[in-house]
Amino acid sequence: MQPNVYCKAASWLSPIYVSSKDGNLADIFPTLVGVAISPLSVMGTSGTGLIAGNYKKEIKIAAVVGAVSAAVLVASVVVYRLTRK
């Protein structure tokens, strides 16, 4: 899949084509600085939480997996300490 097609499907801005052979480097530095200052601007959001909103289900699953893993770890440590005597 071409980068411009992928970006369009994801509702992102189109990529900047850079060619040192053609001398097409004029727009790259201001764009890099702008992205470094505000990375969410490239994804079409202004920091309003749209990215997190798109992944609510995945975030919930990750939170549940993390909580269960922490509970299993704590339980394992407690059982190990109690049975070690």
BAFI-3210 file (N, C-alpha, C; in Angstrom, 3 decimals, decimal comma, padded with zeros to 6 digits):
// residues 85
n [1|2|3|4|5|6|7|8|9|10|11|12|13|14|15|16|17|18|19|20|21|22|23|24|25|26|27|28|29|30|31|32|33|34|35|36|37|38|39|40|41|42|43|44|45|46|47|48|49|50|51|52|53|54|55|56|57|58|59|60|61|62|63|64|65|66|67|68|69|70|71|72|73|74|75|76|77|78|79|80|81|82|83|84|85]
n.u [000,849|000,566|002,116|000,599|-002,003|-002,448|-002,294|-004,460|-006,573|-006,410|-007,141|-005,165|-002,731|-001,310|001,783|004,959|006,719|010,078|012,981|016,271|017,603|015,963|015,948|013,995|013,725|012,900|010,568|010,775|012,164|010,682|008,333|009,174|009,936|007,466|006,020|007,524|006,993|004,206|002,952|000,410|-000,854|-000,323|-001,838|-004,364|-005,763|-006,368|-005,383|-007,622|-008,377|-009,213|-007,755|-007,403|-010,087|-010,741|-009,659|-010,848|-011,811|-009,524|-007,855|-009,234|-009,072|-006,297|-005,925|-007,355|-005,939|-003,453|-004,156|-005,003|-002,630|-000,982|-002,348|-002,034|000,742|001,160|-000,302|001,197|003,658|002,848|001,907|004,288|005,916|004,483|004,554|007,207|008,354]
n.v [-001,170|002,173|005,045|007,484|006,581|004,978|006,903|008,513|006,725|006,408|008,861|010,792|013,410|013,920|012,374|014,065|014,481|013,936|014,821|014,729|014,740|016,131|018,498|019,039|019,839|021,924|022,175|020,379|020,801|022,840|021,372|019,096|020,338|021,379|019,009|017,909|019,733|019,580|016,664|015,452|016,956|015,984|013,746|014,621|015,469|017,643|017,294|016,563|014,122|012,318|010,255|008,426|007,888|006,373|003,938|002,770|000,223|-001,413|-000,181|-000,666|-003,472|-003,796|-002,595|-004,345|-006,742|-005,947|-005,447|-007,999|-009,423|-008,135|-008,844|-011,632|-011,794|-010,631|-012,454|-014,757|-014,111|-013,864|-016,483|-017,881|-016,855|-017,692|-020,483|-021,067|-021,474]
n.w [000,000|-000,825|000,723|000,682|000,200|002,425|004,488|003,806|004,175|006,913|007,775|008,048|007,534|004,288|003,257|003,014|000,117|-000,454|-002,116|-002,748|-005,083|-006,887|-005,542|-003,660|-000,829|000,714|002,311|004,391|006,900|008,451|008,755|010,211|012,606|013,396|013,840|015,895|017,910|018,200|018,142|017,834|015,953|013,455|013,246|012,912|015,126|017,895|020,408|021,818|022,720|020,816|019,726|021,833|022,198|019,990|020,593|022,835|023,618|023,357|025,220|027,594|027,675|027,917|030,412|032,080|031,689|032,701|035,402|036,247|035,877|037,749|040,104|040,091|040,318|042,876|044,440|043,957|045,158|047,831|048,389|047,966|050,011|052,262|052,087|052,202|054,657]
ca.u [000,000|001,348|001,973|-000,486|-003,264|-002,563|-002,584|-005,817|-007,474|-006,335|-007,528|-003,977|-002,232|-000,496|003,218|005,698|007,684|011,384|013,921|017,481|017,977|015,187|016,078|012,720|013,957|012,586|009,477|010,931|012,583|009,562|007,382|009,752|009,850|006,063|005,635|008,205|006,308|002,832|002,818|-000,977|-001,337|-000,155|-002,886|-005,658|-006,426|-005,762|-005,212|-008,943|-008,634|-009,808|-006,976|-007,785|-011,478|-010,803|-009,108|-011,368|-011,892|-008,170|-007,330|-009,881|-008,496|-004,941|-006,040|-007,780|-004,800|-002,454|-004,642|-004,971|-001,218|-000,507|-002,965|-001,377|002,098|001,055|-000,717|002,339|004,631|002,280|001,926|005,694|006,415|003,797|004,932|008,664|008,759]
ca.v [000,000|003,401|005,882|008,461|005,850|004,584|008,107|008,945|005,781|006,636|010,265|011,562|014,289|013,227|012,486|015,044|013,809|014,584|014,342|015,552|014,814|017,211|019,704|019,252|019,718|023,196|022,109|019,306|021,250|023,400|020,306|018,307|021,133|021,425|017,702|017,762|020,582|019,107|015,421|015,111|017,719|015,159|012,734|015,233|015,815|018,797|016,947|016,464|012,753|011,524|009,034|007,497|007,520|005,341|002,695|002,547|-001,210|-001,929|000,372|-001,402|-004,821|-003,669|-002,313|-005,576|-007,680|-005,443|-005,649|-009,436|-009,800|-007,637|-009,654|-012,945|-011,598|-010,434|-013,722|-015,674|-013,725|-014,194|-017,947|-018,299|-016,504|-018,496|-021,889|-021,187|-021,799]
ca.w [000,000|-000,936|001,920|000,591|000,309|003,836|005,274|003,491|004,829|008,359|007,989|008,408|006,484|003,287|003,493|002,209|-000,737|-000,354|-003,114|-002,808|-006,491|-007,482|-004,732|-002,987|000,602|001,346|003,277|005,360|008,229|009,224|009,070|011,300|013,832|013,779|014,381|017,187|018,883|018,401|017,390|017,535|014,808|012,261|013,229|012,701|016,380|018,563|021,807|022,441|023,134|019,742|019,525|022,899|021,980|018,968|021,110|024,184|023,905|023,545|026,466|028,677|027,705|028,458|031,842|032,756|031,651|033,654|036,764|036,530|036,001|039,041|041,152|040,066|040,853|044,328|045,026|043,877|046,179|049,139|048,531|048,097|051,354|053,277|051,980|052,282|056,034]
c.u [000,900|001,105|000,809|-001,854|-003,506|-002,945|-004,006|-006,831|-007,510|-006,742|-006,365|-003,626|-001,369|000,982|003,845|006,729|008,982|012,302|015,128|017,956|017,253|015,305|014,813|012,875|013,494|011,545|009,691|011,280|011,441|008,520|007,892|009,660|008,406|005,577|006,285|007,508|004,921|002,591|001,384|-001,517|-001,237|-001,292|-004,276|-006,430|-005,710|-005,597|-006,537|-009,282|-009,243|-009,057|-007,359|-009,223|-011,627|-010,379|-009,609|-011,388|-010,505|-007,555|-007,934|-009,298|-007,090|-004,969|-006,428|-006,634|-003,728|-002,877|-004,598|-003,526|-000,646|-001,064|-002,311|000,034|002,067|000,665|000,426|003,374|004,125|002,315|003,354|006,229|005,753|004,235|006,431|009,131|009,027]
c.v [001,240|004,284|006,875|007,790|005,447|005,775|008,595|008,030|005,979|008,057|011,100|012,491|013,489|013,371|013,530|014,272|014,615|013,964|015,264|015,701|015,970|018,526|020,042|019,037|020,949|023,066|021,116|019,814|021,898|022,349|019,448|019,052|021,199|020,126|017,475|018,580|020,040|017,835|015,066|015,864|016,915|014,155|013,337|015,519|017,003|018,535|016,796|015,044|011,891|010,224|008,007|007,034|006,419|003,977|002,382|001,062|-001,781|-001,430|-000,365|-002,806|-004,776|-003,409|-003,563|-006,581|-007,246|-005,682|-007,125|-009,910|-009,350|-008,468|-011,031|-012,839|-011,456|-011,742|-014,733|-015,370|-014,097|-015,708|-018,442|-018,017|-017,357|-019,961|-022,111|-021,645|-023,227]
c.w [000,000|000,296|001,840|000,709|001,759|004,704|005,027|004,172|006,339|008,744|008,516|007,264|005,521|003,606|002,571|001,392|-000,741|-001,393|-003,143|-004,250|-007,180|-006,708|-003,966|-001,479|001,378|002,452|004,411|006,763|009,010|009,609|010,218|012,625|014,318|014,388|015,742|018,269|019,204|017,596|017,017|016,335|013,513|012,132|013,095|013,964|016,991|020,045|022,535|022,858|022,049|019,515|020,578|022,714|020,956|019,490|022,517|024,547|024,184|024,849|027,658|028,808|028,307|029,959|032,618|032,790|032,635|035,096|037,152|036,705|037,337|040,184|041,227|040,646|042,371|045,005|045,018|044,945|047,567|049,369|048,699|049,498|052,435|053,252|052,135|053,644|056,212]
res [m|q|p|n|v|y|c|k|a|a|s|w|l|s|p|i|y|v|s|s|k|d|g|n|l|a|d|i|f|p|t|l|v|g|v|a|i|s|p|l|s|v|m|g|t|s|g|t|g|l|i|a|g|n|y|k|k|e|i|k|i|a|a|v|v|g|a|v|s|a|a|v|l|v|a|s|v|v|v|y|r|l|t|r|k]
***
